[in-house]
Amino acid sequence: MNSLSDTTWVRTRADLVAYVQQLSQEALNPANGWENRSLDRYLEALGAWADDMDGYFLNRGERAPEQPDWSLIADMLRAACFYE
């Protein structure tokens, strides 16, 4: 099992599918500390993170990508678990 926190391994569509499956399994365990446990809160956080994505990359000293890749999509999905 690959790490959900480090998404650099998500390079292909198949990797993203595996990532989402792992994320789904993690969501079943309340002890994992997800801030956004309901679908509506998760989707709201996903949209908010996507809107503020430039700030995320700026804080890391990087430019926001012009085109998303599979790893960025995984980052977005992970961030929505906790982003408020």
Backbone torsions as a table, in degrees:
resi	resn	phi	psi	omega
1	MET	NA	130.8	178.2
2	ASN	-85.0	162.1	-178.9
3	SER	-73.0	139.1	174.2
4	LEU	-81.9	-23.5	-178.9
5	SER	-79.5	-32.9	179.4
6	ASP	-105.4	106.0	-174.1
7	THR	-94.6	9.4	-178.1
8	THR	-63.4	-20.9	179.0
9	TRP	-76.4	-13.7	-179.1
10	VAL	-83.2	97.9	-175.7
11	ARG	-120.2	-16.6	-176.6
12	THR	-130.6	169.4	176.8
13	ARG	-61.1	-40.1	178.4
14	ALA	-61.9	-38.7	176.2
15	ASP	-62.5	-42.4	179.8
16	LEU	-63.8	-40.4	176.9
17	VAL	-59.0	-46.3	178.1
18	ALA	-62.2	-40.1	179.3
19	TYR	-62.2	-47.3	-179.7
20	VAL	-63.3	-37.7	177.5
21	GLN	-63.9	-42.0	176.7
22	GLN	-64.9	-42.1	178.6
23	LEU	-60.5	-41.2	178.2
24	SER	-61.4	-42.0	178.2
25	GLN	-65.8	-40.3	178.6
26	GLU	-63.0	-36.3	-177.6
27	ALA	-63.8	-22.6	-179.7
28	LEU	-71.7	-17.7	-175.8
29	ASN	-106.6	105.6	-179.5
30	PRO	-59.5	-21.5	-178.6
31	ALA	-70.3	-9.4	-178.9
32	ASN	-77.4	-5.4	170.5
33	GLY	77.4	22.1	177.2
34	TRP	-59.3	131.7	175.9
35	GLU	-75.6	-36.8	-173.6
36	ASN	-112.0	85.4	-172.9
37	ARG	-88.1	-21.3	178.7
38	SER	-94.3	154.0	-177.1
39	LEU	-60.2	-41.7	-178.4
40	ASP	-64.7	-40.9	178.7
41	ARG	-69.5	-38.2	178.5
42	TYR	-62.2	-47.9	-179.4
43	LEU	-66.5	-37.4	176.3
44	GLU	-61.9	-43.7	179.0
45	ALA	-66.7	-37.5	177.6
46	LEU	-60.8	-45.1	177.6
47	GLY	-65.3	-41.1	-179.8
48	ALA	-65.8	-41.8	179.3
49	TRP	-64.9	-43.2	178.6
50	ALA	-60.6	-38.3	178.8
51	ASP	-67.0	-34.1	-177.3
52	ASP	-100.4	13.0	-174.8
53	MET	-57.2	-35.4	179.1
54	ASP	-58.2	-40.0	178.5
55	GLY	-64.6	-37.5	177.2
56	TYR	-58.8	-48.9	-178.8
57	PHE	-70.6	-37.1	176.9
58	LEU	-59.2	-43.7	178.8
59	ASN	-63.3	-25.3	178.3
60	ARG	-92.2	1.8	-179.2
61	GLY	73.0	27.1	-177.6
62	GLU	-124.5	162.5	173.2
63	ARG	-90.6	142.8	175.2
64	ALA	-66.5	136.9	-179.1
65	PRO	-67.6	146.1	176.6
66	GLU	-72.4	-38.3	179.9
67	GLN	-121.8	131.9	178.8
68	PRO	-70.9	152.6	170.9
69	ASP	-120.8	178.8	-175.5
70	TRP	-60.6	-37.6	-179.8
71	SER	-65.6	-40.5	178.7
72	LEU	-64.7	-39.5	177.4
73	ILE	-61.4	-42.0	176.8
74	ALA	-62.6	-41.7	176.8
75	ASP	-58.3	-43.0	-179.2
76	MET	-63.9	-43.9	-179.4
77	LEU	-64.8	-39.4	179.1
78	ARG	-68.4	-44.9	-178.8
79	ALA	-58.6	-36.5	-178.2
80	ALA	-65.1	-17.4	177.2
81	CYS	-66.7	-30.5	-170.4
82	PHE	-124.8	-18.5	-173.8
83	TYR	-67.9	137.2	179.0
84	GLU	-112.8	NA	NA
